[in-house]
Amino acid sequence: MSILVTGGAGFIGSHLIERLLERDGESIVCLDNFNDYYDPACKRRNVAGFIDHERVTLIEEDFCNAEAMRQLFDERNVRIVVHLGAYAGVFRSVVEPLMYQENNVGGTLSLLEAARHHPVERFLLASSSTVYGRGAAIPFQEDAPLGIPMSPYGASKRAAELMGLTYHGLHGTPVVCLRPFSVYGPRVRPDLAMAIFVEAIETGRPLPLYGDGSIRRDFTHVRDICSGLLSAMTADGVEGEAINLGHNDPIEIRKVIEIVEDALGKKANIDQQPEKPGDMPVTYADLTKAKRLLGYQPEVPFAEGVAEYVAWFRDQLREP
Ligand SMILES: NC(=O)c1ccc[n+]([C@@H]2O[C@H](COP(=O)([O-])OP(=O)(O)OC[C@H]3O[C@@H](n4cnc5c(N)ncnc54)[C@H](O)[C@@H]3O)[C@@H](O)[C@H]2O)c1
């Protein structure tokens, strides 16, 4: 029996595998195609710490390959799926929507099909706060009207959720949709704000600020996200549900820059840019449902998480 983590070489996936290895348990299949959405060398570094572990098998494959997924589920006797693999950036989806549709929707369907032929005990589907869109009430509640997504990425995640929930209704596939909010922490994706801000301020390079910095994000530490995922693997009463994994404390981007400046002891060299299409004005998770169903409670205060990330970033710079 094994736990399949798709996107296991990515930012969140690699943290989740480390957390799974801290516990006794079954073997883990880390599935990733090391695509070049960002430098695959980062992904190789992400897995370096666990790739030789006796409980981990790395499989380099594309989960859009439905036949390969069916074989994998049989051969590895997959019991739990944590589907984190995706194209995950908002802005690129505005420019290249087709690959989001193929990978995030088609790829999810390929895995759901494998789960239909080799029934699993749980199928966690990583959705996103971007499924909330124009018209959604704030803070975002899972079971209130979601509004219209503001990017093809958000729409692809909503479509993947709907496919998962359809499989749950039709075939009893034990799907749980988790909606992470602006995740950060060591090994954060290089295209995300935290990575860009820290790198720019540390090196003195221009920091691109889109709009006036008043947009708010519910930044959530990767440790808290992993705690939510681990709970969702075993919790009762969660199948067929969508659940927020956020911080319930949105913060303005200009305030984020100040906190990063304080942590680095340096000032940002702001490069003012127009607002970006697809950018949501605010993300804000209501956590009532996550607390009730998962006992979820974010524990990492934002300033502490930023200081930890800065220390990690500086360690990386010192590495040969
Ligand atoms: N990071 C965030 O702030 C955030 C917020 C909300 C939701 N999410 C979701 O969480 C998940 C993980 O995000 P992340 O930030 O770790 O992203 P990431 O890009 O670091 O990780 C995704 C991994 O999936 C792999 N992958 C993509 N397509 C694949 C395919 N067809 N076959 C095999 N592997 C494939 C990539 O190579 C990558 O390593 C994604 O589903 C993302 O949409 C992330």
The ligand as a Tripos MOL2 file, in Angstrom:
@<TRIPOS>MOLECULE
LIG
   44    48     1     0     0
SMALL
NO_CHARGES

@<TRIPOS>ATOM
      1 N1          1.7640   27.7810   -3.5940 N.am      1 LIG1
      2 C1          0.5980   28.3660   -3.3880 C.2       1 LIG1
      3 O1          0.5160   29.5110   -2.8960 O.2       1 LIG1
      4 C2         -0.6870   27.6570   -3.7190 C.ar      1 LIG1
      5 C3         -1.8990   28.2880   -3.4010 C.ar      1 LIG1
      6 C4         -3.0930   27.6480   -3.7310 C.ar      1 LIG1
      7 C5         -3.0600   26.3830   -4.3210 C.ar      1 LIG1
      8 N2         -1.8640   25.8020   -4.6250 N.ar      1 LIG1
      9 C6         -1.8900   24.4940   -5.2690 C.3       1 LIG1
     10 O2         -1.0540   23.6040   -4.5390 O.3       1 LIG1
     11 C7         -0.4100   22.7070   -5.4450 C.3       1 LIG1
     12 C8          1.0990   22.7390   -5.2550 C.3       1 LIG1
     13 O3          1.5600   24.0730   -5.5140 O.3       1 LIG1
     14 P1          3.0950   24.4500   -5.4330 P.3       1 LIG1
     15 O4          3.1780   25.8890   -5.0880 O.co2     1 LIG1
     16 O5          3.8080   23.4350   -4.5990 O.co2     1 LIG1
     17 O6          3.5110   24.2810   -6.9650 O.3       1 LIG1
     18 P2          4.8260   23.6640   -7.6430 P.3       1 LIG1
     19 O7          4.8130   24.1490   -9.0480 O.co2     1 LIG1
     20 O8          6.0300   23.9590   -6.7970 O.co2     1 LIG1
     21 O9          4.5510   22.1110   -7.5840 O.3       1 LIG1
     22 C9          3.7920   21.4420   -8.5440 C.3       1 LIG1
     23 C10         4.6040   20.2690   -9.0580 C.3       1 LIG1
     24 O10         3.7780   19.5360   -9.9360 O.3       1 LIG1
     25 C11         4.5930   19.0330  -10.9870 C.3       1 LIG1
     26 N3          3.7260   18.7780  -12.1360 N.ar      1 LIG1
     27 C12         2.9650   19.6710  -12.8210 C.ar      1 LIG1
     28 N4          2.3120   19.0790  -13.8200 N.ar      1 LIG1
     29 C13         2.6480   17.7620  -13.7660 C.ar      1 LIG1
     30 C14         2.2770   16.6300  -14.5500 C.ar      1 LIG1
     31 N5          1.4550   16.7500  -15.6070 N.pl3     1 LIG1
     32 N6          2.7710   15.4330  -14.2090 N.ar      1 LIG1
     33 C15         3.6110   15.2880  -13.1510 C.ar      1 LIG1
     34 N7          4.0130   16.3460  -12.3800 N.ar      1 LIG1
     35 C16         3.5220   17.5560  -12.6870 C.ar      1 LIG1
     36 C17         5.5900   20.1450  -11.2490 C.3       1 LIG1
     37 O11         6.7720   19.6900  -11.8930 O.3       1 LIG1
     38 C18         5.8540   20.6700   -9.8370 C.3       1 LIG1
     39 O12         6.9970   20.0750   -9.2650 O.3       1 LIG1
     40 C19        -0.8800   23.1060   -6.8460 C.3       1 LIG1
     41 O13        -1.9540   22.2790   -7.2080 O.3       1 LIG1
     42 C20        -1.3350   24.5280   -6.6780 C.3       1 LIG1
     43 O14        -2.2930   24.8700   -7.6380 O.3       1 LIG1
     44 C21        -0.6830   26.4020   -4.3300 C.ar      1 LIG1
@<TRIPOS>BOND
     1     1     2 1
     2     2     3 2
     3     2     4 1
     4     4     5 ar
     5     4    44 ar
     6     5     6 ar
     7     6     7 ar
     8     7     8 ar
     9     8     9 1
    10     8    44 ar
    11     9    10 1
    12     9    42 1
    13    10    11 1
    14    11    12 1
    15    11    40 1
    16    12    13 1
    17    13    14 1
    18    14    15 2
    19    14    16 1
    20    14    17 1
    21    17    18 1
    22    18    19 2
    23    18    20 1
    24    18    21 1
    25    21    22 1
    26    22    23 1
    27    23    24 1
    28    23    38 1
    29    24    25 1
    30    25    26 1
    31    25    36 1
    32    26    27 ar
    33    26    35 ar
    34    27    28 ar
    35    28    29 ar
    36    29    30 ar
    37    29    35 ar
    38    30    31 1
    39    30    32 ar
    40    32    33 ar
    41    33    34 ar
    42    34    35 ar
    43    36    37 1
    44    36    38 1
    45    38    39 1
    46    40    41 1
    47    40    42 1
    48    42    43 1
@<TRIPOS>SUBSTRUCTURE
     1 LIG1         1 GROUP 0 **** ****
